[in-house]
Amino acid sequence: MNLFAHEIGAKIGKRIYAVSQVIQESPLPKPTQELVQLRASQINGCGFCVDIHTKDAAAAGEAQARLHLVAAWRHSTVFTEAERAALALTEEGTRIIDGHEGVSDATWAQVREHYDDDQAVALVSLIAMINATNRLGVILDNRGGAYEPGSLATVAV
């Protein structure tokens, strides 16, 4: 099903995209935004979103080693302490069903150590939005593989 082929779906999609634009324009570093979206998409099994965020990050100059290691970020040396805090928050905020009771105090403290209020609000909102988008992608059976870098902006216009 194409969400944008229907009036209500197009309205919802445009609003989701508008929120995403606010986050993209926030002071949260762009590489962190892509890494967070990629990690949540991996956890949620959304091939469409993994495809988008891997390709957009690569097109923006992200190193292939970092993209390949994001799934194993805890066991790698290529991420900053700030990125590690964001990835921990992403995992805890995404894996709620896995018995987590939300975000641990330790993770939240790490996030607050590295991100100011505006960045933290953008990060939390980004995690919520990518989780919603992942669910739409999986429910609608949008598959990964055919995405062209930078073309996401044309979908909701």
C-alpha positions, 0 to 999 in steps of 0.5 A: 500500500502506498501511504501517499496515494490516499488523502488521509495517508498523504496528510499523515505522511506530510505531517510526519515529514514536517516533524522530521524536518524540524529534527533535521534542522535542529542542533543535533549533529547530522551524523548522529541523526543518521546513526540513530535512525539506522540503529532503530531501523535495524532493531525494528527490521525495517529494510526500507529505512535501513536502506534510506539511512545507510545510503543517505549517510554514505552520500553525506560522507559517513565512513563505511566502517561506521555504517557497518559497525553501527549494529555492533557499536558497543564492540567497536572503536569508531563512535564518539562517547556522545554517539555511544550515548545516543545509540544507547538511548536509541536501543533502550527507547526502541526495545521497550517490549524486550522487558526494559522499563524505559531508559536507564538513569545511567543512559539518561545521564550519559545523554545529558552529559553530551547533549544540551536541552535542544539536542536532547529534545531533538534526539528523543523526538528522532527516536520516537519518529523513526520508531513510528516510521519503521512501523509504518514501513514494516506494516505497509511492507515497504522493502529496502534496496531501491532507494536513491540517496536524497530522494526521501525529500520528494516523497512527502512534497 
